[in-house]
Amino acid sequence: MSHSLLAARRSLLALSTLALAASAHAQNKLDTVVTTATRTPQKLSEVLADLTVITRADIERQASASLADLLRNNGCAEMVRNGGPASTTSLYLRGAETRHTLVLVDGVRVDSQSTGGASWQGIPLAQIERVEVLKGPASAIYGSDAVGGVVQIFTRKGGNNAGVDLGVAAGNLGTAKIDGAVFGSAGIFDYAVSAAFDRSTGFNATTPDSTFSYVPDRDGYRRREGSLRLGAQIAEAHRAEVVAMRSHVNGQYDASRSKPLVDDHTLQDTDAARLAWTAQWAPALQTQLSYGESRDRYETTPSPYLTITRIKNVALTGYYQLAPGQQVNFTGERAEDKLENSGLVTAGVGKRHRNAIGAGYIFNAGAFSFQAHGRHDDDSQFGGADTGTLLAGYEVSPGLRVVGSVGNAFRAPTLYQQGTVYGPDLSKPGVTPLDAEKGHNVEFGLKYGSGDHELSATAYRNRISNLIIFGAAGSCNSSFGCYQNVSMARLQGLTLAGGTRLASVNLKATLDLQAPKDASTGLLLARRAKRLGTVSADTALGDWLLGAGVQWSGARFDNAANTRRLGGYGLFNLSAQYKFSRELRMQLNVDNAFDRDYTTAYGYASAPRTVLVSLRWSPSL
């Protein structure tokens, strides 16, 4: 075992002990209002599910290269990436496939109907105000995709006070960044407009031992992004809001060893827009009517590949408070998916729609809490899916609760997967369409929260059946092969998370002990570790804010046969921020400070030591 990995483990153990110790006091973070767990507002202290909140302050302090890095560094998921921040990226929540995590941007579903799951490399980090990560199935609330969890992203928003936020940064690997935002209000309107641009000459995305695509060059990227949020308080009880987000990434990658060498690029566009009207019809009744659209466009050049996913969604959601501590939630929605893909059989276009209705019941009485959620989805391709979740909690002593839940979830086959079977027109006789992937989850946990002290332990078991894999050619429209429902996975583990304040030091730690396995073979699923964790600490010293963090992962296997081993690794990150004034601050971030050489996918390199110096000016107007 390497010295750096041993050091990372010792640091994890030592700081975990501190993070779980008791001490101090202060403001109660559990009063934070969140929406992802039930699709309606509730205090974090009332959430029964496993939920993590990442704030704008966390985002700025950590200065992560991408949203995927941010989630990994905060212990929310495992990350696998084929090179730098602009490369194809996968995230595994609780060991589930990347397509089993539902991603929402301001309530708009973002997905690729070719690969399945969101294109993480295309989601802009500079535009984000807050991230809520819900671990565990949530199809009874959101429908398809929420088998492993939900990641909801909230873009930056306006407020009563007008202001400007400007940032510039430069670092090694030819990295340069600039971003800006203007926000405020005028009369009944509030607004927030933000934009960002960053670029990097990068590092070589592949390693010499790659058998398929090593090219001795540097693979950089250029990224531009922007967002707009405009709200209008039409009346005291009625608010309208429009939100739009756009990101474009031009990234270099290594496609093959062919001669002459070619400068290959991926072009990733991610768009999301939403129009919503929220109405408080009575003190006990609130509704929200919304229309959302998203587009995921992925193209490679000069090789001719193009895939575009478009999703439209109309939803009516709301709640009615029956009595103090009792609430009924309701949902009705329609979603339409469309895929244009150069690799699809026949017309190259696939489309479908889903209609859904759902309801939930929330009960809080003294020490006891209970929730029941149910939903029916009717898909135009594979038929209907019924999902439900039951959750309960009991406060055994002040701040300490026992919680548990049981529920099921599903992921509809992508249009590309269905297209390899029978083509988008469903015209091939005698062919059975793919069934949805289905998950059945049971979990049990302890939650403690008081002042600055938080601690949670969650044990879970999620059995996923009808897993879709790519198989040999058979009775389908593709001579190369088809996707098939054949596999079953068993995801089980224990998640520990804690945070406290010790004197003037804020401490946080996470630890995941998991066993994501193929149920038929007992082998570990590819690229998933059995142990991983994070530790972070920060403290204010006068005008300085100093921070350090460790992100650690055990060994994994790169393939399903568990014959190609990827070594474990530990990364040490440092940050230092100095406030010249209330409005102006400078920050230094050093990630992978010990320049650890590691890989998350065989044949692909990961970022070496990166140094970033940034300056941020945030005056009020």
Solvent accessible surface area in square Angstrom, and as a share of the most:
residue,aa,sasa,rsa
1,M,139,0.62
2,S,45,0.29
3,H,162,0.72
4,S,33,0.21
5,L,15,0.07
6,L,57,0.29
7,A,45,0.35
8,A,8,0.06
9,R,74,0.27
10,R,159,0.58
11,S,39,0.25
12,L,13,0.07
13,L,129,0.64
14,A,58,0.45
15,L,40,0.20
16,S,22,0.14
17,T,90,0.52
18,L,72,0.36
19,A,1,0.01
20,L,84,0.42
21,A,40,0.31
22,A,94,0.73
23,S,48,0.31
24,A,35,0.27
25,H,126,0.56
26,A,67,0.52
27,Q,140,0.62
28,N,65,0.34
29,K,85,0.36
30,L,27,0.14
31,D,80,0.42
32,T,52,0.30
33,V,86,0.49
34,V,0,0.00
35,T,38,0.22
36,T,0,0.00
37,A,10,0.08
38,T,4,0.02
39,R,64,0.23
40,T,8,0.05
41,P,71,0.45
42,Q,18,0.08
43,K,92,0.39
44,L,32,0.16
45,S,43,0.28
46,E,69,0.31
47,V,1,0.00
48,L,10,0.05
49,A,18,0.14
50,D,19,0.10
51,L,23,0.12
52,T,45,0.26
53,V,30,0.17
54,I,3,0.01
55,T,58,0.34
56,R,29,0.11
57,A,62,0.48
58,D,13,0.07
59,I,8,0.04
60,E,36,0.16
61,R,49,0.18
62,Q,46,0.20
63,A,25,0.19
64,S,6,0.04
65,A,38,0.30
66,S,6,0.04
67,L,0,0.00
68,A,1,0.01
69,D,10,0.05
70,L,0,0.00
71,L,0,0.00
72,R,16,0.06
73,N,33,0.17
74,N,30,0.16
75,G,8,0.08
76,C,3,0.02
77,A,6,0.04
78,E,15,0.07
79,M,11,0.05
80,V,7,0.04
81,R,18,0.07
82,N,41,0.21
83,G,2,0.02
84,G,10,0.09
85,P,16,0.10
86,A,12,0.09
87,S,14,0.09
88,T,71,0.41
89,T,9,0.05
90,S,24,0.16
91,L,0,0.00
92,Y,17,0.06
93,L,0,0.00
94,R,20,0.07
95,G,0,0.00
96,A,1,0.01
97,E,41,0.18
98,T,27,0.16
99,R,33,0.12
100,H,0,0.00
101,T,3,0.02
102,L,1,0.01
103,V,2,0.01
104,L,10,0.05
105,V,2,0.01
106,D,11,0.06
107,G,32,0.30
108,V,8,0.05
109,R,22,0.08
110,V,4,0.03
111,D,5,0.02
112,S,4,0.03
113,Q,6,0.02
114,S,10,0.06
115,T,107,0.62
116,G,4,0.04
117,G,2,0.02
118,A,9,0.07
119,S,14,0.09
120,W,3,0.01
121,Q,14,0.06
122,G,1,0.01
123,I,4,0.02
124,P,2,0.01
125,L,22,0.11
126,A,28,0.21
127,Q,1,0.01
128,I,1,0.01
129,E,45,0.20
130,R,43,0.16
131,V,0,0.00
132,E,0,0.00
133,V,1,0.00
134,L,6,0.03
135,K,13,0.06
136,G,4,0.04
137,P,19,0.12
138,A,4,0.03
139,S,0,0.00
140,A,4,0.03
141,I,22,0.11
142,Y,8,0.03
143,G,0,0.00
144,S,2,0.02
145,D,8,0.04
146,A,0,0.00
147,V,0,0.00
148,G,2,0.02
149,G,0,0.00
150,V,0,0.00
151,V,0,0.00
152,Q,13,0.06
153,I,2,0.01
154,F,34,0.14
155,T,4,0.02
156,R,27,0.10
157,K,111,0.47
158,G,17,0.17
159,G,31,0.30
160,N,141,0.72
161,N,121,0.62
162,A,29,0.22
163,G,3,0.03
164,V,23,0.13
165,D,5,0.03
166,L,76,0.38
167,G,5,0.05
168,V,75,0.43
169,A,16,0.12
170,A,59,0.46
171,G,27,0.26
172,N,60,0.31
173,L,35,0.18
174,G,38,0.37
175,T,22,0.13
176,A,42,0.33
177,K,52,0.22
178,I,96,0.49
179,D,24,0.12
180,G,19,0.19
181,A,4,0.03
182,V,66,0.38
183,F,56,0.23
184,G,0,0.00
185,S,43,0.28
186,A,64,0.49
187,G,84,0.81
188,I,93,0.47
189,F,96,0.40
190,D,22,0.12
191,Y,63,0.24
192,A,6,0.05
193,V,73,0.42
194,S,8,0.05
195,A,58,0.45
196,A,13,0.10
197,F,75,0.31
198,D,9,0.05
199,R,73,0.27
200,S,9,0.06
201,T,51,0.30
202,G,6,0.06
203,F,26,0.11
204,N,35,0.18
205,A,1,0.01
206,T,3,0.02
207,T,34,0.20
208,P,99,0.63
209,D,79,0.41
210,S,0,0.00
211,T,107,0.62
212,F,89,0.37
213,S,2,0.01
214,Y,50,0.19
215,V,8,0.04
216,P,92,0.58
217,D,52,0.27
218,R,129,0.47
219,D,12,0.06
220,G,3,0.03
221,Y,19,0.07
222,R,125,0.46
223,R,15,0.06
224,R,142,0.52
225,E,15,0.07
226,G,20,0.19
227,S,11,0.07
228,L,76,0.38
229,R,20,0.07
230,L,72,0.36
231,G,0,0.00
232,A,15,0.12
233,Q,73,0.32
234,I,107,0.54
235,A,50,0.39
236,E,171,0.77
237,A,36,0.28
238,H,42,0.19
239,R,65,0.24
240,A,26,0.20
241,E,33,0.15
242,V,53,0.31
243,V,7,0.04
244,A,37,0.28
245,M,7,0.03
246,R,111,0.41
247,S,0,0.00
248,H,29,0.13
249,V,2,0.01
250,N,45,0.23
251,G,1,0.01
252,Q,51,0.23
253,Y,51,0.20
254,D,9,0.05
255,A,44,0.34
256,S,47,0.31
257,R,105,0.38
258,S,62,0.40
259,K,164,0.69
260,P,114,0.72
261,L,81,0.41
262,V,69,0.39
263,D,79,0.41
264,D,10,0.05
265,H,42,0.19
266,T,16,0.09
267,L,36,0.18
268,Q,4,0.02
269,D,8,0.04
270,T,1,0.00
271,D,29,0.15
272,A,6,0.05
273,A,44,0.34
274,R,44,0.16
275,L,104,0.52
276,A,7,0.05
277,W,98,0.35
278,T,32,0.19
279,A,1,0.01
280,Q,56,0.25
281,W,135,0.47
282,A,42,0.33
283,P,128,0.80
284,A,25,0.20
285,L,51,0.25
286,Q,40,0.18
287,T,23,0.13
288,Q,48,0.22
289,L,82,0.41
290,S,11,0.07
291,Y,85,0.32
292,G,7,0.06
293,E,69,0.31
294,S,9,0.06
295,R,53,0.19
296,D,5,0.02
297,R,52,0.19
298,Y,47,0.18
299,E,45,0.20
300,T,13,0.08
301,T,50,0.29
302,P,86,0.54
303,S,45,0.29
304,P,129,0.81
305,Y,77,0.29
306,L,59,0.29
307,T,6,0.03
308,I,15,0.08
309,T,3,0.02
310,R,87,0.32
311,I,5,0.02
312,K,88,0.37
313,N,26,0.13
314,V,69,0.40
315,A,4,0.03
316,L,83,0.41
317,T,19,0.11
318,G,8,0.07
319,Y,28,0.11
320,Y,100,0.38
321,Q,80,0.36
322,L,93,0.47
323,A,42,0.32
324,P,136,0.86
325,G,34,0.33
326,Q,54,0.24
327,Q,25,0.11
328,V,47,0.27
329,N,11,0.06
330,F,64,0.27
331,T,22,0.13
332,G,26,0.25
333,E,19,0.08
334,R,92,0.34
335,A,7,0.06
336,E,70,0.32
337,D,3,0.02
338,K,81,0.34
339,L,0,0.00
340,E,55,0.25
341,N,6,0.03
342,S,76,0.49
343,G,42,0.40
344,L,15,0.07
345,V,34,0.20
346,T,90,0.52
347,A,83,0.64
348,G,15,0.14
349,V,53,0.31
350,G,2,0.02
351,K,144,0.61
352,R,13,0.05
353,H,65,0.29
354,R,15,0.05
355,N,61,0.31
356,A,8,0.07
357,I,121,0.61
358,G,15,0.14
359,A,62,0.48
360,G,4,0.04
361,Y,68,0.26
362,I,13,0.07
363,F,51,0.21
364,N,52,0.27
365,A,49,0.38
366,G,85,0.82
367,A,36,0.28
368,F,84,0.35
369,S,12,0.08
370,F,59,0.25
371,Q,9,0.04
372,A,26,0.21
373,H,12,0.05
374,G,30,0.28
375,R,18,0.07
376,H,73,0.33
377,D,2,0.01
378,D,70,0.36
379,D,5,0.03
380,S,53,0.34
381,Q,25,0.11
382,F,35,0.15
383,G,27,0.26
384,G,49,0.47
385,A,12,0.09
386,D,101,0.52
387,T,10,0.06
388,G,28,0.27
389,T,16,0.09
390,L,91,0.45
391,L,18,0.09
392,A,38,0.29
393,G,2,0.02
394,Y,115,0.44
395,E,65,0.29
396,V,79,0.45
397,S,49,0.32
398,P,125,0.78
399,G,24,0.23
400,L,55,0.28
401,R,31,0.11
402,V,41,0.24
403,V,12,0.07
404,G,25,0.24
405,S,20,0.13
406,V,73,0.42
407,G,11,0.10
408,N,38,0.19
409,A,2,0.01
410,F,3,0.01
411,R,3,0.01
412,A,1,0.01
413,P,1,0.00
414,T,1,0.00
415,L,4,0.02
416,Y,51,0.20
417,Q,10,0.04
418,Q,1,0.00
419,G,1,0.01
420,T,10,0.06
421,V,10,0.06
422,Y,8,0.03
423,G,0,0.00
424,P,29,0.18
425,D,88,0.45
426,L,94,0.47
427,S,71,0.46
428,K,69,0.29
429,P,119,0.75
430,G,86,0.83
431,V,27,0.15
432,T,113,0.66
433,P,53,0.34
434,L,11,0.06
435,D,55,0.28
436,A,0,0.00
437,E,1,0.00
438,K,74,0.31
439,G,0,0.00
440,H,101,0.45
441,N,5,0.03
442,V,88,0.51
443,E,21,0.10
444,F,116,0.48
445,G,2,0.02
446,L,80,0.40
447,K,39,0.16
448,Y,81,0.31
449,G,13,0.13
450,S,47,0.30
451,G,17,0.16
452,D,16,0.08
453,H,25,0.11
454,E,56,0.25
455,L,73,0.36
456,S,25,0.16
457,A,27,0.21
458,T,10,0.06
459,A,44,0.34
460,Y,10,0.04
461,R,110,0.40
462,N,8,0.04
463,R,117,0.43
464,I,3,0.02
465,S,25,0.16
466,N,46,0.23
467,L,14,0.07
468,I,8,0.04
469,I,80,0.40
470,F,109,0.45
471,G,17,0.16
472,A,80,0.62
473,A,54,0.42
474,G,56,0.54
475,S,90,0.58
476,C,12,0.07
477,N,48,0.25
478,S,19,0.12
479,S,97,0.62
480,F,182,0.76
481,G,0,0.00
482,C,8,0.05
483,Y,48,0.18
484,Q,64,0.29
485,N,45,0.23
486,V,86,0.50
487,S,26,0.17
488,M,69,0.31
489,A,2,0.02
490,R,59,0.21
491,L,3,0.01
492,Q,60,0.27
493,G,18,0.17
494,L,62,0.31
495,T,9,0.05
496,L,53,0.26
497,A,33,0.26
498,G,10,0.10
499,G,9,0.09
500,T,8,0.04
501,R,74,0.27
502,L,50,0.25
503,A,87,0.67
504,S,48,0.31
505,V,48,0.28
506,N,50,0.25
507,L,5,0.03
508,K,89,0.38
509,A,6,0.05
510,T,23,0.13
511,L,49,0.24
512,D,12,0.06
513,L,67,0.33
514,Q,13,0.06
515,A,21,0.16
516,P,1,0.01
517,K,57,0.24
518,D,34,0.18
519,A,35,0.27
520,S,93,0.60
521,T,84,0.49
522,G,38,0.36
523,L,66,0.33
524,L,18,0.09
525,L,23,0.11
526,A,26,0.20
527,R,64,0.23
528,R,8,0.03
529,A,0,0.00
530,K,88,0.37
531,R,108,0.40
532,L,15,0.07
533,G,4,0.04
534,T,11,0.07
535,V,3,0.02
536,S,47,0.31
537,A,20,0.15
538,D,23,0.12
539,T,23,0.13
540,A,63,0.48
541,L,101,0.50
542,G,79,0.76
543,D,76,0.39
544,W,118,0.42
545,L,46,0.23
546,L,65,0.32
547,G,14,0.13
548,A,35,0.27
549,G,12,0.11
550,V,7,0.04
551,Q,6,0.03
552,W,10,0.04
553,S,5,0.03
554,G,2,0.02
555,A,34,0.26
556,R,7,0.03
557,F,54,0.22
558,D,16,0.08
559,N,43,0.22
560,A,78,0.60
561,A,57,0.45
562,N,25,0.13
563,T,107,0.62
564,R,102,0.37
565,R,160,0.59
566,L,6,0.03
567,G,39,0.38
568,G,7,0.06
569,Y,7,0.03
570,G,8,0.07
571,L,6,0.03
572,F,56,0.23
573,N,25,0.13
574,L,74,0.37
575,S,18,0.12
576,A,23,0.18
577,Q,21,0.09
578,Y,65,0.25
579,K,92,0.39
580,F,107,0.44
581,S,59,0.38
582,R,222,0.81
583,E,70,0.31
584,L,56,0.28
585,R,42,0.15
586,M,79,0.35
587,Q,14,0.06
588,L,73,0.36
589,N,5,0.03
590,V,24,0.14
591,D,37,0.19
592,N,7,0.04
593,A,15,0.12
594,F,137,0.57
595,D,64,0.33
596,R,50,0.18
597,D,133,0.69
598,Y,26,0.10
599,T,36,0.21
600,T,4,0.02
601,A,0,0.00
602,Y,51,0.19
603,G,3,0.03
604,Y,39,0.15
605,A,20,0.15
606,S,23,0.15
607,A,28,0.21
608,P,42,0.26
609,R,98,0.36
610,T,37,0.21
611,V,49,0.28
612,L,21,0.10
613,V,67,0.39
614,S,25,0.16
615,L,65,0.33
616,R,40,0.15
617,W,113,0.39
618,S,38,0.25
619,P,14,0.09
620,S,89,0.57
621,L,137,0.68
